[in-house]
């Protein structure tokens, strides 16, 4: 398996950005896993201007399939006193595959300090836990270690501990973006079996400017209240191993089943 740090290390500078290769071991159907493509787009965005503040938000559109060799171009849209907006496009043989807008923002003084969203009562896996290493039919899942613990989840809800099998040398925000999309769509739990799916849009708001956890473990949840006419909308959340909320997300997914 090729780790994300190895993929980044092999990226080449081009006149308009970066050239990268998405290995077949990261495929999800006919396209690369969206978390990988987004992580590489973020890596390019972080290098488009000097001394960017921490990543606080990402808006991602999955436009077309990406595999093999791709080109990543990052453009600074605006930089103000507090925030910088960077657009990153990932283009493959089939054309534009991903467009992301990343928002980098420094901490500012505020009278507000309202924090909710504690983690469900689901402790991280113990050292001797039996871990799940994905399935060969979905190659990208083999790059993760996962742990399901019995929990009172809903009919259209996933709750799972996940970590990258190879996470060495990664920027914390890049690692988090690579992890954040790793759950199956929550609406799949409503079907009798597997079905083709395709993520369309993805919004990630980071609640912590310096995401960190213990032993690489992140608790991910995805839940949907609406799935009809081949489209579902789901809310997602991430906590670290200490139960601290790290990110809130929203995703639109096409489900062909």
N, C-alpha and C positions, 0 to 999 in steps of 0.2 A: 504494500500500500504506500502511496505517496502522500506525505503529510503536507499541510498547507504551508508551513514554513519552507519546505523544499520547493513547492510551486512558486512561492514568492521569490525565493533566492534565484530561481531560473528565469525570472522575468527579465526581458531586455527593453532598454529604452529605445523608442523610435522617435521620428520627427514630431509625431502628434500625440505621443503618450507612451504606452507600454505594450509589449507583446507578451502574451502568456499562453501556456498550453494547459488545457483542462483534461486531466487523465480520464480514461474510461472507468477507472475505479471510483470516480466521483459522479457517475451518471445516475440520473433519475428518469428512467424512460429514455427518450431520445434527446434529452437536454441535461446539462450539468445541474447538480443540486443547487438550488437557489441561494442557500446560505454561503456556498463557496464563491459563486459569482459575485455576490454582494460583498463578501469579505475582501476579494481582490479589488473590487471597485473602491472600497473604503481605503485600502492600502494606497491606491493611486491618488485618491482625494487628499489624504493626509500629507502628500508630498507636493501639492500644487501651489502651496504658499508657505512662507516661513512662520514658525512659532504659532501654529493654529491652536486655539483653546481646545478643551475636551469635546468629544462628540456628544451631542445631546439628543439628536433626532435624525431619523432616516426615513425617507419616503421613496419606495422602490416600486417600479412597474416592470413586470416580467412580460416582455413584448413578443419574444420569439425564442426558438431553441438555440442553445449555445453548446458547442462541443469542440474538441480539438483545439486548434489555434485560434485565439481571439485577440482583439486589440482593445485596449482600455484607454480612454481619453478623459481627463479630469479638467474642468474649467472652473475657475473662481468666478462666481456670479456677482457677489458683493461681499465686501468686508467693512463692517462698521466698528464702532468702539467696543461693542460687546460680542457680536456674533459674526460668523462668516458662513456664507452659503456656497456650496461647491456642488456642481453637477458632474456626474460620472456616467459615461456611456460605455457599454461593453458590446462590441460588434464581432460577429462571427461570419462564417461563410454564407449564412442565410440572411445576413443583414443585422440591423439593430436588435439585440436580444434583451438588453436590460438598460434601463435608465434610472438613476438614483439621484436624489438631492439630499446631501448630507448637511446638517446644521451643526456647526461647532460654536460653543458659547461658553464664555467665562462665567464664573459665579459672580453675582452682584448682590449688594446689600438689599435685604427685604424684611419687612415686618411679618411676612408669612412664614410659618413653619408647620404645615399641616401634612401629616404622614400617616397613611392608612395602608391597607393591603398586606397584612401579615401573612406569612406562608401557612398553607394548610398543615395539620398535624401529621407530617410525613417525613420522618428523620432520614438523613442521607444513609446510603448503604454502609453496613459495617465492613471492616477489612476482609472478612471471610465470606462476603456475599457472593452468590453466583450471579455473574453478570451476563447480559445478553449482548452479542456482538453482531447485530443486524442479520440480514438474510441475503444469500447470494443473488436472488432474483432482483434485488434492488441494490445495486453495487454501492451507492454512497453510504448506505447504512452500516457497511462494514468498517467505516472509519470512526465509528462511535462505540462507546461502551454505555449500556443502558441498564437501568434497574427499576422494575415495577414493584411497588409495595401495595398490598391490599389497602384500599382506601375507599371512602364513600363517594365515588365519582358519579356524575350524572350519566344519562343514556347517551349524550353527545358531548362527552368530555374526556380528554386525556390528561393524565397526571403522571409524570415520569422523570426520574433522575437521569441525566445525560452528561457525558463528558467526551471530549475528543480523545481518541486512543493515542494520538501523537499531537501534543499541544505545545511542545517545547519551542522556545524562540518566538512566540507570537505576541504582538501587541495585544493588551487586554481587550480593547474595543473590537479589534479584528477577530479575536477568539470568540467574543460574545456574539458578533454578527454571524459567525460560522455555526454557532450552536443554536441560535434563536429560532431557526426555521426547521428544526430537526424532527418535530412531531408530525405524524400523519394528520390530515385535516380531521377535525372533530366530527364532521358530518359522516365520515366513513363508518363510524360506529353504528349508524342507523341502518346501514345496508346489511344484506345477508352475507356478503363477501366482498373481495376487493373490486375496485373500479378505477378506470383511468381518471387522474386528477391533474389540474394545472393551476398553480398559483397565478393570480392576475395582478393584485396590488398588495402592498405590505407597508405598514406604518409601524415604526419602532420609536418609542420615546424612552430614553435612558433616564432613570431616576437617580443614578449615582454617576458622577463624572469619572470615577475611577473604579470600575467594576472589578471585584476580586472575590475569590471563593477559596475553599480548602480542597486539596486533592483533585482539582479540576471539575468538581461536581456542581451542576446547576439543576434546579428543580423547574421543569417547564409544565405549563398548563395551557390547554387550548379547549375552548368551549363554544358551542354555537347555539343560538336561539332561532336561527332562520336558515333553512336550506330548501330551495324550491326552484323549479324551472332550470335546473342545472347549475345554479349559483348558490354559494353559501357565504355568509359573513360570520367571522369568528373573532372572539376576543382571546388574547393570549397574555401570559404573564411569566416572568422569570424571577426566581429567588436564588440567593446563594446558599451555601451549606449552613450558614448561621441563621437562615430564615429571613434575611433582610431583602426587601423588594429591590430589584435591580432594573427591571424594564417592564413597560406595559406596551401591548401591541394590538393591532387590528389587521386582519387579512381577508381579502376577497379571493375565493377559490372556485374554479369551475370544476364540477363533478359530472362525469359522463356516465351516469348509472342511475 
